[in-house]
Structures are given as C-alpha cells and as structure tokens.
C-alpha cells in the first residue's frame, strides 16, 4: 500500500506551476510523521502492556487470562496476538518495559575518576530502587516472580537473565570500586554482591506482606545496612 503524503503538492487549477514546485520542495524537506495506523498500533500495544501489568499484579501469572487483559485494554483478544505470541511473551515485554530503564542504571553505575565515593553511588541507586520499585506495581512483579517462579521456571530463568544478572553485575562493579578506593575493607564481599542488595529484596517482601501492620522505614534500614558494609557504625 502506497502511503499518501501528508502534504498535498498538487497545484490548484489556477495556480502557477512554480507554486507546485515550491511546495514539492517543502514536502521533501519536511520531517516525516508516523501514519495514523502506526500511531494506533503503538497506542494499542502500550494499552495491552498496561492492562497486562494490572492483571498480572492483581491475579498472578497463572490466573491471568488474555481475555481479561483484552477487556481491560479495550481491544479484541485477537489484537493481543498481533503483538505478542502468548501470555508469557506479554509478561516478558511487561518486565522489560517496567524494569528495563532501572536495570540499565543499576548495571551501569557512574563510577571512575571524579565519580565520588562508592557509598554515595550505592545510596543513589538504592534510593532510586526504593522510589521506583518499592510501593509501586513494579514491586508486585518482583513478588510474583518470587511466589510463582518455582511453578513457572521459564519465567524465573527469564527474570534472572533480564533483571537479576544485570543487577548483580552492577553491584559487583560498585563493590570492586569501593574496595579499590579503600572504602570496603572486606574483599570477599565482591564474591557475594547479593549481600549488598539483600535489604532491597527484604523491603519488597516486607512491604507487600506487612506494610499495613508494620511499615518499614526502607531508607533508614538501608543506611544501617551500609554502615555495616562500610564499617561506619557509631561507636558506643
């Protein structure tokens, strides 16, 4: 199908040919715009992902039906299959969309000459995680993986590959940076970066289960944890 230009370069009946040439030149230099069909497809895809997030976090992976996702998104069920081959593919794209930007930041910490202390860099990433994940539907994704990962090992494998592995690698870079600067005295910590991010996982689980009964001061807990890591606890 030939797409019609958004600028009509045909001259009017009494218009000089020069005017036509002028507008034709303008058409060649004007920035292209996406077609209404492309925009519509993009919006429908975004609506499906948003609806999938709502359904998955409310019902879990096993209980979520694509019929319900379609209804929530306001599209026909068949429309989902134009974008995703199955429920698992939708979930995978949802994870990439919801957590991708955060994982990029965590896996590529700003360290090096003039970057400041390792602790400051870790605190910045931890604060970002606390703000953008804990208390949001992104945390529900994490809890869903924890609760259903053993039943759906392919989801756990995907989540490890796309999220956990990158997060661990980023934390290891920060630990090694801290060791090189003399901020972290125990070099063995680089072998177990899970120790650094453990409190964040605890916070996700705790707030989901006991947040109403005993809300956790995540920032204070992280500071206390980093005091232990960096040997900065106050002497008594």
C-alpha positions as CSV (number, residue, x, y, z in Angstrom):
1,X,0.0,0.0,0.0
2,X,1.5,3.4,-1.0
3,X,1.3,5.9,1.8
4,X,-0.1,9.2,0.7
5,X,2.0,12.3,1.6
6,X,0.6,14.4,4.4
7,X,1.3,17.5,2.3
8,X,-0.7,17.7,-0.9
9,X,1.7,19.0,-3.7
10,X,-0.8,19.1,-6.5
11,X,-1.5,22.6,-7.8
12,X,-4.9,24.2,-7.9
13,X,-6.4,24.7,-11.3
14,X,-5.4,28.4,-11.4
15,X,-2.1,28.0,-9.5
16,X,1.2,28.6,-11.4
17,X,3.5,25.6,-11.7
18,X,6.1,27.4,-9.8
19,X,3.9,27.2,-6.7
20,X,3.7,23.5,-7.1
21,X,7.4,23.2,-7.4
22,X,7.9,25.3,-4.2
23,X,5.5,23.1,-2.2
24,X,7.0,19.9,-3.6
25,X,10.4,21.1,-2.4
26,X,8.9,21.8,1.0
27,X,7.4,18.3,1.1
28,X,10.8,16.8,0.5
29,X,12.4,18.7,3.4
30,X,9.5,18.3,5.9
31,X,10.0,15.8,8.7
32,X,8.1,12.6,8.2
33,X,5.3,11.8,10.6
34,X,4.1,8.3,11.6
35,X,0.9,7.2,10.0
36,X,-2.3,7.1,11.9
37,X,-2.2,3.3,11.6
38,X,1.3,3.2,13.2
39,X,0.3,5.6,16.0
40,X,-2.8,3.5,16.7
41,X,-0.8,0.3,16.8
42,X,1.7,1.8,19.2
43,X,-1.1,3.1,21.5
44,X,-2.8,-0.3,21.4
45,X,0.4,-2.1,22.3
46,X,1.0,0.3,25.2
47,X,-2.6,-0.2,26.4
48,X,-2.1,-4.0,26.3
49,X,1.1,-3.8,28.3
50,X,-0.5,-1.5,30.9
51,X,-3.5,-3.8,31.1
52,X,-1.2,-6.8,31.5
53,X,0.6,-5.2,34.4
54,X,-2.8,-4.6,36.1
55,X,-3.9,-8.2,35.5
56,X,-0.7,-9.9,36.4
57,X,-0.1,-7.9,39.6
58,X,-3.7,-8.4,40.7
59,X,-4.1,-12.1,39.9
60,X,-0.6,-13.6,39.4
61,X,0.7,-15.2,36.2
62,X,-1.2,-18.5,36.4
63,X,-4.7,-16.9,36.9
64,X,-4.3,-14.1,34.4
65,X,-6.3,-14.7,31.2
66,X,-5.7,-12.8,27.9
67,X,-9.4,-12.4,27.6
68,X,-9.3,-10.2,30.7
69,X,-6.3,-8.3,29.5
70,X,-8.0,-7.6,26.2
71,X,-11.1,-6.4,28.0
72,X,-9.1,-4.1,30.3
73,X,-7.1,-2.7,27.4
74,X,-10.3,-2.1,25.3
75,X,-9.2,-4.3,22.4
76,X,-10.2,-7.6,20.9
77,X,-8.4,-10.6,22.1
78,X,-7.1,-11.2,18.6
79,X,-5.4,-7.8,18.7
80,X,-3.1,-9.1,21.5
81,X,-1.8,-11.8,19.2
82,X,-0.7,-9.2,16.7
83,X,1.8,-8.0,19.2
84,X,2.5,-11.0,21.5
85,X,2.5,-14.7,20.6
86,X,1.2,-15.7,24.1
87,X,0.8,-14.7,27.7
88,X,4.4,-15.4,28.5
89,X,5.6,-13.1,25.7
90,X,3.4,-10.4,27.1
91,X,4.8,-10.8,30.6
92,X,8.3,-10.7,29.3
93,X,7.7,-7.4,27.5
94,X,6.0,-6.0,30.5
95,X,9.1,-6.8,32.6
96,X,11.3,-5.1,30.0
97,X,9.1,-2.0,29.9
98,X,8.6,-1.7,33.6
99,X,12.1,-2.5,34.9
100,X,14.3,-2.0,31.9
101,X,15.3,1.6,32.4
102,X,16.1,1.0,36.1
103,X,18.2,-2.1,35.3
104,X,20.2,-0.1,32.8
105,X,21.1,2.4,35.5
106,X,21.9,-0.3,38.1
107,X,24.0,-2.3,35.7
108,X,26.0,0.8,34.6
109,X,26.8,2.7,37.8
110,X,28.6,6.0,37.4
111,X,32.0,5.2,38.8
112,X,35.5,6.2,38.0
113,X,37.6,9.4,38.2
114,X,35.7,12.2,39.8
115,X,32.6,10.0,40.5
116,X,32.8,10.3,44.3
117,X,32.5,7.6,46.9
118,X,31.3,4.1,46.3
119,X,28.9,4.6,49.2
120,X,27.3,7.7,47.6
121,X,26.9,5.8,44.3
122,X,25.3,2.8,46.1
123,X,23.0,5.1,48.1
124,X,21.8,6.8,44.9
125,X,20.9,3.5,43.2
126,X,19.3,2.2,46.4
127,X,17.2,5.4,46.7
128,X,16.2,5.1,43.0
129,X,15.1,1.4,43.6
130,X,13.2,2.3,46.7
131,X,11.4,5.2,44.9
132,X,10.7,3.5,41.6
133,X,10.0,-0.1,42.8
134,X,9.0,-0.4,46.4
135,X,5.4,0.7,46.9
136,X,4.7,0.5,43.2
137,X,3.3,-2.2,40.9
138,X,6.9,-3.0,39.9
139,X,7.3,-4.5,43.4
140,X,4.3,-6.7,42.6
141,X,6.2,-8.0,39.6
142,X,9.1,-9.0,41.9
143,X,6.8,-10.6,44.4
144,X,5.0,-12.5,41.7
145,X,8.3,-13.9,40.4
146,X,9.2,-15.0,44.0
147,X,5.8,-16.7,44.6
148,X,5.3,-18.3,41.1
149,X,8.9,-18.7,39.9
150,X,9.1,-22.3,41.0
151,X,5.9,-23.2,39.2
152,X,7.0,-21.4,36.0
153,X,10.7,-21.9,35.8
154,X,10.9,-20.3,32.4
155,X,9.7,-17.1,34.0
156,X,12.3,-17.3,36.7
157,X,15.0,-18.0,34.1
158,X,13.9,-15.0,32.0
159,X,13.8,-12.7,35.1
160,X,17.2,-13.8,36.2
161,X,18.7,-13.2,32.7
162,X,17.0,-9.9,32.1
163,X,17.0,-8.4,35.6
164,X,18.9,-10.2,38.3
165,X,22.1,-10.9,36.4
166,X,22.4,-7.3,35.4
167,X,21.7,-6.0,38.9
168,X,24.2,-8.4,40.4
169,X,26.9,-7.3,37.9
170,X,26.2,-3.6,38.7
171,X,26.5,-4.2,42.4
172,X,29.8,-6.1,41.9
173,X,31.2,-3.2,40.0
174,X,30.3,-0.9,42.8
175,X,31.8,-3.2,45.4
176,X,35.1,-3.6,43.5
177,X,35.2,0.2,43.1
178,X,34.7,0.6,46.9
179,X,37.5,-2.0,47.6
180,X,39.9,-0.2,45.2
181,X,39.2,3.1,47.0
182,X,39.7,1.6,50.4
183,X,36.1,2.2,51.4
184,X,35.2,-1.5,51.7
185,X,37.7,-3.5,53.7
186,X,36.5,-7.0,53.1
187,X,37.4,-8.0,49.5
188,X,35.3,-11.2,49.9
189,X,32.2,-9.1,49.5
190,X,32.8,-8.9,45.8
191,X,32.0,-12.6,45.6
192,X,28.6,-12.1,47.2
193,X,27.0,-8.9,45.9
194,X,23.7,-10.4,46.9
195,X,24.6,-9.3,50.5
196,X,24.5,-5.7,49.3
197,X,21.1,-5.9,47.6
198,X,19.5,-8.3,50.2
199,X,17.8,-5.5,52.1
200,X,16.1,-4.2,49.0
201,X,14.6,-7.7,48.4
202,X,13.6,-7.9,52.0
203,X,11.9,-4.5,51.8
204,X,9.9,-5.6,48.7
205,X,8.6,-8.7,50.5
206,X,8.1,-7.0,53.9
207,X,6.1,-4.1,52.5
208,X,3.9,-6.4,50.4
209,X,3.1,-8.7,53.4
210,X,3.3,-6.5,56.5
211,X,3.4,-2.9,55.2
212,X,0.0,-2.1,56.8
213,X,0.8,-3.7,60.1
214,X,4.4,-2.6,60.5
215,X,5.5,-0.3,57.6
216,X,9.3,-0.4,57.1
217,X,11.5,2.6,57.0
218,X,13.4,1.5,54.0
219,X,15.8,4.4,53.8
220,X,16.8,4.0,57.5
221,X,17.3,0.3,57.1
222,X,19.5,0.8,54.0
223,X,21.6,3.3,55.9
224,X,22.1,0.9,58.8
225,X,23.0,-1.8,56.4
226,X,25.5,0.3,54.6
227,X,27.0,1.3,57.9
228,X,27.8,-2.3,58.4
229,X,29.2,-2.8,54.9
230,X,31.4,0.3,55.1
231,X,32.3,-0.1,58.8
232,X,30.8,3.3,59.6
233,X,28.7,2.4,62.6
234,X,28.9,4.8,65.6
235,X,31.0,3.6,68.5
236,X,29.1,3.0,71.8
